Amino acid sequence: MTTPTIRTPRQRRAIQALIKFGKITSKDLGRLTGYLNPPELVAQLRRNGWVVICELFAALDRDGQTCRPGQYYLGPESAEFAKKMIDGESRG
C-alpha cells in the first residue's frame, strides 16, 4: 500500500467523516465535507493512496422506486492509517 496523503481541507473532512461514521452515503459525505460532487472527492482520495470501498444497498427513493445508493467506507489498512493519523494530529 502506498502511504496515503491528504491534500485539501475537504479531503481531511472526508477522512474524518469516514473514520467517525464507518459507512457513509454519498449524500451525507457531500453534506459533511461541503463538496457537491462526493464521487469525485472519493476518486481524489483513491488517487492519493486511500482505499475507499463503495457498497451498494437497496432503498426507496422519494417516489417509492427501488434504487441502489452507495455507502463509502475505508478499507482496513486505510482505516487503521487514518485513525493513527487523526490521533497523532489531536495530540499535537
Long-range contacts (C-beta under 8 A, 24 or more apart in sequence): 1-49, 1-51, 1-77, 1-78, 2-49, 3-49, 3-81, 4-45, 4-48, 4-49, 4-50, 4-78, 4-81, 4-82, 5-48, 5-49, 6-48, 6-85, 7-44, 7-48, 8-44, 10-34, 10-35, 10-41, 11-41, 11-44, 11-45, 11-48, 14-41, 14-42, 14-45, 15-45, 15-50, 15-74, 15-82, 15-85, 15-86, 16-86, 18-52, 18-72, 18-73, 18-74, 18-79, 18-82, 19-74, 19-79, 19-82, 19-83, 19-86, 22-73, 23-55, 23-71, 23-72, 23-73, 24-71, 24-72, 24-73, 25-69, 25-70, 25-71, 25-72, 26-69, 26-70, 26-72, 27-69, 29-72, 38-72, 42-72, 50-74, 50-78, 50-82, 51-75, 51-77, 51-78, 52-78
